[in-house]
Structures are given as C-alpha cells and as structure tokens.
Amino acid sequence: MKHFVLFFLSLIFFIYFLILQIINPAIISFSSYWFIVAVLFFYAALKLKKKSPFKKWQKIFAVIFLCGTAILCSVTLPMILNPKINDGTIDTEYILILGGGIKQDGTITQMPRERLITAAEYLKFHPETKAVVTGGTLPFTNHSEAPELARELEKLGIKKERILIEDKALDTIQNFKYSAELIAKDKGCNLTEVLEMPLTIVTSNFHLRRAEILAERLGFKKTFGLSAHVPAIFVLNVYAREICAYAKLGLRIILTGKPSQIKTMQADQNLQEDLQQF
C-alpha cells in the first residue's frame, strides 16, 4: 500500500513539473526541483514494491533532509509571510518594480506582469510618484528585462516620463544598488539622501520580505512593500524556491558578511562627476 502512495506522489510532482515547464518554459529553473522529487519518490516506491531494504546512509540522509527542511520552513515562513506592507495610502516619491522573469523571445512572464499591474494601480492614485523598472540581460537571453517592463507599464497607462529604466542589474542586490544611483541622478541629490528617502518596493508577495531585508542591509532606511498577486499554480514552486533563497542568503551573510551597506562616499563622488558631465 505504501508504494502505491509513493507512486501517486511521484506522478503528481512530475505532472506539476510538466505544467510549470509548459506555462513558463526554461532550460534551467527551480521547477526542475519537482522533477528530482518525482524521481526520488518513484525510486522509493520501487524499493518498497520489491521489498528491497534501504541502505543505512539512505535512511540517515532522508532523516537529515526532512528534519532540516522542517527547521528551515519553521524559521523562514514567518518572515516570508510578514512583510511591511504599503496599503496604498503611503505616498513615496519613487517605487521600485523588481523584475522577475523574461522569456528567450524577450517577452515578460506572468509574475512580473502581475507586479506591473499592482504598480500601475498605485501610480494612478499617486500621480507625482515615479517608477523605477529594473532588470538586466541574463545569460540565457539576449534581451534586457527593464525596457520590456517599461513598455508594458506604458501600455497600462503610465506616461513614459514617469518611468526610469535600470537595465544593468542581474540580481536583487544589484536591483537596489543601481536603482539607488538612478534615483539620485534623476532627483539631483546624493546617494546618502536616496537611502534616507521612503521607498516602496513592488514585487510578488512571496519575495517581498526578502527584498526588504536586502534593502535594509544595503542601507535603505525606510522601505515599504506593495504585494503583487501570484497565480495559484505557481504558489508551491515559488514558496519552496524562496525558502531555499533564504538559506542561501543566510549562508552568504554568515560566510562573507554580504550584502553590506552601500559605500556612499565614493559612490557620491562618482555620481557628482557623472552629473557634471551630464
């Protein structure tokens, strides 16, 4: 009976993997995790069906993996589920829209589109606010994400002059660093002042708290989050990925102390030189 349950779970995870690949095809993505899980369940089901005993190291690995997963989930999920939310009544001079996926043909995927919809609603109620769209060219595509985000935002009714395009960042940390420099140039102030300004971050709900943590470590003093909807089919995948991302971030902080606060003095000097040339 147990092996039937495992076969069933293997089939479910494999189907989930296929659905994710069909909706959002990618050569390498976190959705591959569900294929690996399906294979492991299938292997365990075969072992049980043949009444072949598991080796000692396999049992130890399974116990460590399950206990580690339980501990990691209990630590990270309370943080993931409790970001600082801007309910739309807090007015900030700039909002930062984080990219979240672009296809090989240059079109954006569903989750960043949801972020743009959320951002557009906010911008229509806050006509003085400007938006920064951020996202560079990743290795698997020849297209920069930020210009595509800007075009989509214009289609949603936001005027071009209210949109700043940051097209160099390759991860969330760079999203914040390069966007801070872009805001400083647009506002004609130094980077220190930008870090003191209230900033609204627009991203998917599962990603929001980690984005806030990264912003705080980089030196932003007052951040708020606008939470974008995540389609139900993606929920399991994105929350599992986010839990892994927290583990990766924790190890990075412990081992390297990074990300650390933006070094504003040298950055401000470089910024002043750029403004003078401009």
Solvent accessible surface area in square Angstrom, and as a share of the most:
residue,aa,sasa,rsa
1,M,170,0.76
2,K,151,0.64
3,H,32,0.14
4,F,128,0.54
5,V,72,0.41
6,L,33,0.17
7,F,53,0.22
8,F,120,0.50
9,L,59,0.30
10,S,9,0.05
11,L,97,0.48
12,I,77,0.39
13,F,37,0.15
14,F,75,0.31
15,I,74,0.38
16,Y,24,0.09
17,F,31,0.13
18,L,74,0.37
19,I,60,0.30
20,L,6,0.03
21,Q,44,0.20
22,I,136,0.69
23,I,68,0.34
24,N,53,0.27
25,P,82,0.51
26,A,41,0.32
27,I,136,0.69
28,I,154,0.78
29,S,43,0.28
30,F,43,0.18
31,S,7,0.04
32,S,44,0.29
33,Y,72,0.27
34,W,14,0.05
35,F,85,0.35
36,I,98,0.50
37,V,19,0.11
38,A,4,0.03
39,V,74,0.42
40,L,101,0.50
41,F,56,0.23
42,F,96,0.40
43,Y,98,0.37
44,A,22,0.17
45,A,0,0.00
46,L,60,0.30
47,K,29,0.12
48,L,61,0.30
49,K,122,0.52
50,K,149,0.63
51,K,180,0.76
52,S,42,0.27
53,P,112,0.70
54,F,62,0.26
55,K,125,0.53
56,K,158,0.67
57,W,156,0.55
58,Q,29,0.13
59,K,115,0.49
60,I,86,0.44
61,F,121,0.50
62,A,45,0.35
63,V,90,0.51
64,I,115,0.58
65,F,103,0.43
66,L,117,0.58
67,C,71,0.43
68,G,37,0.36
69,T,56,0.33
70,A,62,0.48
71,I,113,0.57
72,L,53,0.27
73,C,32,0.19
74,S,74,0.48
75,V,89,0.51
76,T,4,0.02
77,L,57,0.28
78,P,74,0.46
79,M,71,0.32
80,I,2,0.01
81,L,110,0.55
82,N,103,0.53
83,P,30,0.19
84,K,88,0.37
85,I,85,0.43
86,N,2,0.01
87,D,106,0.55
88,G,27,0.26
89,T,110,0.64
90,I,57,0.29
91,D,96,0.50
92,T,4,0.02
93,E,83,0.37
94,Y,5,0.02
95,I,0,0.00
96,L,1,0.00
97,I,1,0.00
98,L,2,0.01
99,G,18,0.18
100,G,37,0.35
101,G,19,0.18
102,I,7,0.03
103,K,73,0.31
104,Q,105,0.47
105,D,96,0.50
106,G,3,0.03
107,T,66,0.38
108,I,6,0.03
109,T,14,0.08
110,Q,79,0.35
111,M,20,0.09
112,P,0,0.00
113,R,89,0.32
114,E,33,0.15
115,R,10,0.04
116,L,0,0.00
117,I,67,0.34
118,T,26,0.15
119,A,0,0.00
120,A,4,0.03
121,E,101,0.45
122,Y,10,0.04
123,L,0,0.00
124,K,120,0.51
125,F,169,0.70
126,H,22,0.10
127,P,90,0.56
128,E,150,0.67
129,T,2,0.01
130,K,63,0.27
131,A,0,0.00
132,V,0,0.00
133,V,0,0.00
134,T,0,0.00
135,G,6,0.05
136,G,2,0.02
137,T,61,0.35
138,L,47,0.24
139,P,133,0.84
140,F,104,0.43
141,T,8,0.05
142,N,145,0.75
143,H,72,0.32
144,S,27,0.17
145,E,10,0.05
146,A,0,0.00
147,P,34,0.21
148,E,36,0.16
149,L,0,0.00
150,A,4,0.03
151,R,121,0.44
152,E,37,0.16
153,L,0,0.00
154,E,68,0.30
155,K,156,0.66
156,L,59,0.29
157,G,55,0.52
158,I,5,0.02
159,K,136,0.58
160,K,146,0.62
161,E,124,0.55
162,R,40,0.14
163,I,16,0.08
164,L,24,0.12
165,I,77,0.39
166,E,7,0.03
167,D,68,0.35
168,K,123,0.52
169,A,2,0.02
170,L,95,0.47
171,D,69,0.36
172,T,24,0.14
173,I,18,0.09
174,Q,53,0.24
175,N,12,0.06
176,F,0,0.00
177,K,76,0.32
178,Y,62,0.24
179,S,1,0.01
180,A,0,0.00
181,E,63,0.28
182,L,44,0.22
183,I,3,0.01
184,A,0,0.00
185,K,86,0.36
186,D,55,0.28
187,K,87,0.37
188,G,53,0.51
189,C,14,0.09
190,N,49,0.25
191,L,2,0.01
192,T,61,0.36
193,E,85,0.38
194,V,4,0.02
195,L,4,0.02
196,E,99,0.44
197,M,25,0.11
198,P,54,0.34
199,L,7,0.03
200,T,0,0.00
201,I,0,0.00
202,V,0,0.00
203,T,0,0.00
204,S,0,0.00
205,N,51,0.26
206,F,4,0.02
207,H,15,0.07
208,L,0,0.00
209,R,49,0.18
210,R,41,0.15
211,A,0,0.00
212,E,0,0.00
213,I,32,0.16
214,L,5,0.02
215,A,0,0.00
216,E,69,0.31
217,R,82,0.30
218,L,0,0.00
219,G,4,0.04
220,F,6,0.03
221,K,118,0.50
222,K,105,0.44
223,T,4,0.02
224,F,32,0.13
225,G,0,0.00
226,L,15,0.07
227,S,46,0.30
228,A,1,0.01
229,H,112,0.50
230,V,8,0.05
231,P,15,0.09
232,A,88,0.68
233,I,64,0.33
234,F,10,0.04
235,V,62,0.36
236,L,90,0.45
237,N,12,0.06
238,V,0,0.00
239,Y,45,0.17
240,A,21,0.16
241,R,90,0.33
242,E,2,0.01
243,I,18,0.09
244,C,62,0.37
245,A,21,0.16
246,Y,15,0.06
247,A,35,0.27
248,K,150,0.64
249,L,18,0.09
250,G,28,0.27
251,L,108,0.54
252,R,99,0.36
253,I,48,0.24
254,I,138,0.70
255,L,139,0.69
256,T,83,0.48
257,G,35,0.33
258,K,112,0.48
259,P,5,0.03
260,S,59,0.38
261,Q,103,0.46
262,I,20,0.10
263,K,171,0.72
264,T,25,0.15
265,M,154,0.69
266,Q,103,0.46
267,A,20,0.16
268,D,21,0.11
269,Q,97,0.43
270,N,70,0.36
271,L,9,0.04
272,Q,77,0.34
273,E,99,0.44
274,D,57,0.30
275,L,49,0.24
276,Q,146,0.65
277,Q,154,0.68
278,F,210,0.87
